[in-house]
Amino acid sequence: MKILVTGAAGFIGFHTVNQFIDEGHEVVGLDNINDYYSPQLKYQRLKEAGIETDEIKWYNPVISMKNASYSFVRMNLEDKQQLFSLFQKENFDFVINLAAQAGVRYSIENPDVYIQSNTVGFHYLLEACRYYPVKHLVHASSSSVYGTNAKIPFSEDDKVDTPVSLYAATKKSNELMAHSYSHLYQIPITCLRFFTVYGPWGRPDMAPMLFVKAILENKPINVFNNGEMSRDFTYVGDIVQGIYLASMKVENNYNVLNIGNGSPVNLMRFIEVLEDKIDQKAIKNFMPMQAGDVKATWANIDKLSTIYNYKPKVNIEEGIGEFIKWVKEYPELI
């Protein structure tokens, strides 16, 4: 099978590319390598997959030096003409869309970027799948769509009409757009609502990396809502396994599924495990809740487990242990 993975230089995208290659598929990775966070980390992920930095040029595919079944192209999803040309040339079987402008807090200050990347870019991707049909489009949605939903655990049947950030609103709009395209043009689409993902090669703007960097530098960490928060922290390996399982089987022409660990962890407990694995105490700066944030997330993963036999395997101690091993191997990337 030939797979397009968008956001291939990103955290989850990097691991997803590796998963599909390991399973014997031909993979084309796509990413714009923007500077929302350090491009150095993105280039290093690509290099780890055999894509040399000096070879990367806009719109020109580069074949991996480590695996001939993987090639990478630098492109925006908003580059409609080039995107259509890529689809026409490659004749993809599956598309895994992990490309998006990320970050809840960043969306408060830079809304225009989110509309262009997450809404316009996704529209062009849907159009490409319409004119160059694929067997299945798997799209990365987010637990942030649940917004102010007070009922936990979050279920796919809950209403998601109260997003508290523009990022969340764009992810909800993506689900609606996907539903209409699936209905009108018979495109099989599965939207996966990711819950807090962590692990090796993670994003430097997310709490695990921010916390570790601050602890190692003996600087305070910001603990919002005075630590009275919990997250359904999910190890990246479990997320990627779920993506793979979901992509290989079309349950309905359109589906929305939670993908998480199904077991929330208190923020203070998460910090305790970090301290234990690093063997250093954190200096904690307790702060009020930030705009656009929510107190708790918790995924009901019954549907994904029932349909695809999805079973998260990595607990918080094991996952953070693997994360810290990576930090020690690549200290220059945090």
C-alpha positions as CSV (number, residue, x, y, z in Angstrom):
1,M,0.0,0.0,0.0
2,K,1.1,3.6,-0.7
3,I,0.5,5.9,2.3
4,L,0.6,9.7,2.5
5,V,1.5,11.0,6.0
6,T,1.1,14.7,6.3
7,G,2.9,16.4,9.2
8,A,5.7,13.9,8.7
9,A,8.3,16.1,10.4
10,G,6.1,16.5,13.5
11,F,6.1,14.5,16.7
12,I,3.3,12.0,15.9
13,G,4.0,12.1,12.2
14,F,7.6,11.0,12.6
15,H,6.5,8.0,14.7
16,T,3.6,7.2,12.3
17,V,5.9,7.2,9.3
18,N,8.2,4.7,11.1
19,Q,5.2,2.5,12.0
20,F,4.0,2.2,8.4
21,I,7.5,1.6,7.0
22,D,8.0,-1.2,9.6
23,E,4.7,-2.7,8.5
24,G,6.1,-2.9,4.9
25,H,4.2,0.0,3.3
26,E,5.5,2.6,0.8
27,V,5.3,6.0,2.5
28,V,5.4,9.6,1.3
29,G,5.8,12.2,4.0
30,L,4.7,15.8,3.6
31,D,5.5,18.7,5.9
32,N,6.1,22.5,5.6
33,I,8.7,22.5,8.4
34,N,7.3,25.8,9.8
35,D,8.9,27.6,12.7
36,Y,6.1,27.3,15.3
37,Y,8.8,25.5,17.3
38,S,12.4,24.8,16.5
39,P,12.9,23.6,12.9
40,Q,16.1,22.0,14.1
41,L,14.0,19.3,15.9
42,K,11.9,18.7,12.8
43,Y,15.0,18.4,10.6
44,Q,16.6,16.0,13.2
45,R,13.5,13.8,13.1
46,L,13.7,13.7,9.3
47,K,17.4,12.9,9.4
48,E,16.6,10.1,11.8
49,A,14.3,8.7,9.0
50,G,17.1,9.1,6.4
51,I,16.1,12.5,4.9
52,E,19.1,14.7,4.8
53,T,18.5,18.4,5.5
54,D,20.6,19.7,2.6
55,E,18.5,17.6,0.1
56,I,15.2,19.1,1.2
57,K,13.7,21.6,-1.3
58,W,10.2,22.9,-1.7
59,Y,8.0,20.5,-3.8
60,N,10.9,18.2,-4.7
61,P,10.6,14.7,-3.2
62,V,13.6,13.3,-1.4
63,I,14.2,9.6,-1.0
64,S,15.3,8.3,2.4
65,M,18.9,7.2,2.6
66,K,17.9,4.5,5.1
67,N,14.8,3.1,3.4
68,A,14.0,3.4,-0.3
69,S,10.3,2.9,0.5
70,Y,10.1,6.4,2.2
71,S,10.2,9.7,0.4
72,F,9.6,13.2,1.8
73,V,8.3,16.4,0.2
74,R,8.2,19.9,1.7
75,M,4.9,21.5,1.0
76,N,2.0,23.3,2.5
77,L,-1.5,21.8,2.4
78,E,-2.6,25.2,1.2
79,D,-0.4,24.8,-1.9
80,K,-3.4,23.5,-3.9
81,Q,-1.8,23.0,-7.3
82,Q,1.2,21.2,-6.0
83,L,-0.9,19.1,-3.7
84,F,-3.1,18.0,-6.5
85,S,-0.1,17.2,-8.7
86,L,1.3,15.0,-5.9
87,F,-2.0,13.1,-5.6
88,Q,-2.1,12.6,-9.3
89,K,1.4,11.3,-9.5
90,E,1.5,9.1,-6.5
91,N,-2.0,7.4,-6.6
92,F,-2.2,7.0,-2.8
93,D,-4.2,4.2,-1.2
94,F,-4.4,5.8,2.3
95,V,-3.9,9.3,3.7
96,I,-3.0,10.0,7.3
97,N,-3.5,13.7,7.9
98,L,-1.5,14.8,10.9
99,A,-0.6,18.3,9.5
100,A,-2.0,21.2,11.4
101,Q,-1.0,24.4,13.1
102,A,-0.8,23.0,16.7
103,G,-1.1,24.7,20.0
104,V,-4.1,25.8,22.0
105,R,-2.5,28.9,23.6
106,Y,-0.7,30.0,20.4
107,S,-4.1,30.2,18.7
108,I,-5.2,32.9,21.0
109,E,-2.4,35.2,19.7
110,N,-2.2,34.1,16.1
111,P,-5.7,33.1,14.8
112,D,-5.0,33.7,11.1
113,V,-2.4,30.9,10.9
114,Y,-5.0,28.4,12.2
115,I,-7.6,29.4,9.6
116,Q,-5.1,29.0,6.7
117,S,-3.5,25.8,7.8
118,N,-6.3,23.9,9.7
119,T,-9.3,25.0,7.6
120,V,-8.1,26.0,4.1
121,G,-5.4,23.4,4.1
122,F,-7.7,20.7,5.2
123,H,-10.3,21.7,2.6
124,Y,-7.7,21.3,-0.2
125,L,-6.8,17.9,1.2
126,L,-10.4,16.8,1.1
127,E,-10.6,18.1,-2.5
128,A,-7.5,16.1,-3.4
129,C,-9.1,13.0,-1.9
130,R,-12.3,13.8,-3.9
131,Y,-10.6,14.1,-7.3
132,Y,-8.0,11.4,-6.7
133,P,-9.9,8.9,-4.6
134,V,-8.3,7.0,-1.7
135,K,-9.4,3.9,0.2
136,H,-9.4,5.7,3.6
137,L,-8.5,9.2,5.0
138,V,-7.6,9.2,8.7
139,H,-7.6,12.7,10.2
140,A,-6.1,13.9,13.4
141,S,-8.8,15.7,15.5
142,S,-8.3,16.6,19.1
143,S,-9.7,16.2,22.6
144,S,-9.9,20.0,22.7
145,V,-13.2,19.8,20.8
146,Y,-14.9,18.7,24.1
147,G,-14.3,22.3,25.4
148,T,-16.3,23.0,28.5
149,N,-18.0,19.6,28.5
150,A,-18.3,18.7,32.2
151,K,-19.2,15.0,31.7
152,I,-16.2,12.6,32.1
153,P,-15.0,10.4,30.6
154,F,-15.5,12.2,27.3
155,S,-17.5,10.1,24.9
156,E,-17.8,10.5,21.1
157,D,-21.6,10.9,21.7
158,D,-21.1,14.0,23.8
159,K,-22.0,17.4,22.4
160,V,-18.9,19.4,21.2
161,D,-20.5,22.8,20.6
162,T,-18.5,24.8,23.2
163,P,-14.8,25.0,22.1
164,V,-12.8,27.3,24.3
165,S,-10.0,28.0,21.8
166,L,-9.7,28.7,18.0
167,Y,-7.6,25.6,17.7
168,A,-10.4,23.5,19.1
169,A,-12.9,25.3,16.8
170,T,-10.8,24.5,13.7
171,K,-10.6,20.8,14.7
172,K,-14.4,20.7,15.2
173,S,-14.9,22.4,11.8
174,N,-12.6,19.8,10.3
175,E,-14.9,17.0,11.6
176,L,-17.9,18.7,10.1
177,M,-16.1,19.3,6.7
178,A,-15.0,15.6,6.7
179,H,-18.6,14.5,7.4
180,S,-20.0,16.5,4.5
181,Y,-17.3,15.3,2.0
182,S,-17.7,11.7,3.2
183,H,-21.5,11.9,2.6
184,L,-21.4,13.8,-0.7
185,Y,-18.4,12.1,-2.4
186,Q,-18.3,8.7,-0.6
187,I,-14.9,9.2,0.9
188,P,-14.2,6.9,3.8
189,I,-13.0,9.1,6.6
190,T,-12.1,8.4,10.2
191,C,-11.4,11.3,12.6
192,L,-9.4,10.4,15.7
193,R,-9.6,12.7,18.7
194,F,-6.1,12.6,20.2
195,F,-5.7,13.0,23.9
196,T,-2.5,14.4,25.4
197,V,0.4,12.7,23.6
198,Y,3.9,12.5,25.1
199,G,7.1,10.5,24.5
200,P,10.5,10.6,22.7
201,W,10.9,13.2,20.0
202,G,8.1,15.2,21.5
203,R,7.1,18.9,21.0
204,P,9.1,21.5,23.0
205,D,6.0,23.6,23.5
206,M,4.2,20.9,25.4
207,A,4.3,20.4,29.2
208,P,6.5,17.3,29.4
209,M,9.3,19.0,27.4
210,L,8.9,22.4,29.1
211,F,8.9,20.7,32.5
212,V,12.0,18.6,31.9
213,K,13.9,21.5,30.4
214,A,13.1,23.7,33.4
215,I,13.9,21.0,35.9
216,L,17.3,20.3,34.4
217,E,18.1,24.0,34.3
218,N,17.0,24.4,37.9
219,K,14.3,26.9,36.8
220,P,10.6,27.1,38.0
221,I,7.9,25.2,36.1
222,N,4.5,26.9,35.7
223,V,1.8,24.7,37.3
224,F,-1.6,26.0,36.1
225,N,-4.8,25.9,38.1
226,N,-2.6,25.4,41.2
227,G,-2.0,21.8,40.0
228,E,-5.6,20.9,40.2
229,M,-5.7,19.4,36.7
230,S,-5.6,16.0,35.1
231,R,-4.8,14.8,31.6
232,D,-5.3,11.5,29.8
233,F,-1.6,11.3,29.0
234,T,-1.0,8.8,26.2
235,Y,2.3,7.4,25.1
236,V,3.1,8.1,21.5
237,G,3.7,4.4,20.7
238,D,0.1,3.6,21.8
239,I,-1.2,6.5,19.7
240,V,0.6,5.4,16.6
241,Q,-0.5,1.8,17.0
242,G,-4.1,3.1,17.2
243,I,-3.6,5.2,14.0
244,Y,-2.3,2.1,12.2
245,L,-5.2,-0.1,13.3
246,A,-7.8,2.4,12.4
247,S,-6.3,3.1,9.0
248,M,-6.4,-0.5,7.9
249,K,-10.1,-1.0,8.4
250,V,-13.0,1.1,7.3
251,E,-15.8,0.5,9.9
252,N,-18.2,3.2,8.5
253,N,-17.9,5.7,5.7
254,Y,-17.5,8.3,8.4
255,N,-16.5,7.8,12.0
256,V,-15.2,9.8,14.9
257,L,-13.2,8.0,17.6
258,N,-11.4,8.9,20.8
259,I,-7.8,7.7,21.0
260,G,-6.1,8.0,24.4
261,N,-5.0,6.0,27.3
262,G,-8.4,5.9,28.9
263,S,-6.9,6.6,32.4
264,P,-6.3,10.2,33.4
265,V,-3.3,11.2,35.5
266,N,-3.2,14.1,38.0
267,L,-0.8,16.8,36.9
268,M,1.0,16.7,40.2
269,R,1.5,12.9,39.8
270,F,2.9,13.5,36.3
271,I,5.4,15.9,37.8
272,E,6.3,13.5,40.5
273,V,7.2,10.8,38.0
274,L,9.3,13.3,36.0
275,E,11.2,14.2,39.2
276,D,11.7,10.5,39.9
277,K,13.0,9.6,36.5
278,I,15.3,12.7,36.3
279,D,16.3,12.3,40.0
280,Q,15.8,16.0,40.6
281,K,13.0,18.0,42.3
282,A,11.1,20.7,40.4
283,I,10.7,24.3,41.5
284,K,6.9,24.8,41.2
285,N,5.3,28.1,40.3
286,F,1.6,27.7,41.0
287,M,-0.6,29.8,38.7
288,P,-4.3,30.2,37.9
289,M,-6.0,28.6,35.0
290,Q,-5.0,29.9,31.6
291,A,-7.4,31.1,29.0
292,G,-8.4,28.4,26.5
293,D,-7.4,25.6,28.9
294,V,-9.6,23.0,30.6
295,K,-9.3,21.3,34.0
296,A,-9.5,17.7,33.0
297,T,-9.5,15.4,30.0
298,W,-10.4,11.7,30.0
299,A,-11.0,9.5,27.0
300,N,-13.7,6.9,26.8
301,I,-12.0,4.5,24.3
302,D,-14.6,1.8,24.3
303,K,-15.4,2.3,20.6
304,L,-11.8,2.2,19.4
305,S,-11.1,-0.8,21.6
306,T,-14.2,-2.7,20.4
307,I,-13.8,-2.0,16.7
308,Y,-10.1,-2.3,16.3
309,N,-9.0,-4.1,19.5
310,Y,-7.0,-1.1,20.5
311,K,-5.3,-1.6,23.9
312,P,-2.9,1.0,25.3
313,K,0.1,-0.8,26.8
314,V,2.4,1.9,28.2
315,N,1.7,3.3,31.7
316,I,2.9,6.7,32.8
317,E,6.0,5.4,34.6
318,E,7.2,3.4,31.6
319,G,6.3,6.1,29.1
320,I,8.1,8.9,31.0
321,G,11.1,6.5,31.5
322,E,11.4,6.2,27.7
323,F,11.0,9.9,27.3
324,I,13.8,10.7,29.7
325,K,16.0,8.2,28.0
326,W,15.6,10.1,24.8
327,V,16.2,13.4,26.6
328,K,19.5,12.2,27.9
329,E,20.5,10.9,24.4
330,Y,19.5,14.2,22.7
331,P,19.9,17.0,25.3
332,E,20.5,19.5,22.5
333,L,17.0,19.1,21.2
334,I,15.1,20.1,24.4
